[in-house]
Each structure stands twice: as structure tokens, then as C-alpha cells.
Amino acid sequence: MVALALVGSVAIASGPIAVVVGRGSDLRDVTLDTLRELYLRRRRVWPNGNRVIPVNLPADTEVRARFSKRVLGRSPDELAGYWNRRYFEGVQPPLVLQTPQAVCAYVAVERDAIGYVPLDEVDRAACRVVLVLPAAAE
């Protein structure tokens, strides 16, 4: 029974990743290039002048690892040195929330936030999908 649950959770975790914003956000879509700039904090302001608030899941989650590799080209561990250098430039890494539910709840109330969750865990009452990263071919 545990093996089935583990296999089931791995299958879910390796599915598509949805990039989400709150329903009140002005953002309608986003490119991979823009997402990379936002999550590396090279771009910190939306076109309307508001401060961008990128939201990550914890570094030890499989979804974060796949998002980081796909969008940023590096694993969360490989990004540690990058963030140490940026810290001394006064740049903080993205906010980390513990669960996909917390990410959806946060972007729902913070209109300048952007996050990512497994596609099947999107709270469609709270947030809107602006990009889907397909499941990686195994």
C-alpha cells in the first residue's frame, strides 16, 4: 500500500507544472524567458511599475527541482552560490511557501505575485494559469 502511494505521488509530481497568478492580476501570459528573469530577480518590476513577487516551493521538493532545472537551467542546490552573490548586491531570492495550496492562496491575495504548482493542484477559484510547463519526458 505504501509503495502504491509512493508511486502515485511520484507520478503526480512528475506531471505538468502550472505557473499561476491571482485572478486579479493584470498578467495574462508569461514566456519562459520572462519567467527566468523574474525568478533570478534580474527583473523585479512589472510593466505597471509594481514590484514583482516571485514565489517558490521549498528547495527539497521535486516540483521545485523540475521548475528550477526547466526555467532557470540549474538545480536549487546549484543556485545557492548565485543567491549568495546576489545577497551582497542587495537582492533577495524569491519568497518560499511550503505547499501548492499556500502558493495559490498567496497569489490570490497578492496581485503582483507569481508562483508555480503542479497543474492538478491549481486552485482555480483563487488563481489563474498563465503558462503550463509540460511534464518532462522520462
TACORGI-V383788 format. One record per pair of residues at least 24 apart in sequence whose ideal C-beta (glycine too) atoms are under 6 Angstrom apart, sorted by sequence separation. I is the first residue (numbers start at 1). J is the second residue. If there is no record, write none. Layout:
<<I J> <I J>>
This chain:
<<39 72> <36 71> <35 71> <36 72> <56 94> <58 96> <54 94> <55 95> <56 96> <55 97> <55 103> <13 62> <67 116> <17 67> <41 91> <55 106> <39 94> <63 118> <53 110> <55 113> <53 112> <53 113> <54 114> <55 115> <50 112> <70 133> <22 107> <21 107> <22 108> <25 111> <20 107> <24 111> <22 111> <21 114> <20 115> <19 116> <17 116> <18 117> <30 130> <18 119> <29 130> <30 131> <15 118> <16 119> <27 130> <18 122> <22 127> <23 128> <20 127> <21 128> <20 129> <21 130> <18 129> <19 130> <19 131> <18 132> <16 132> <17 133> <16 134> <16 135> <15 135> <14 135>>
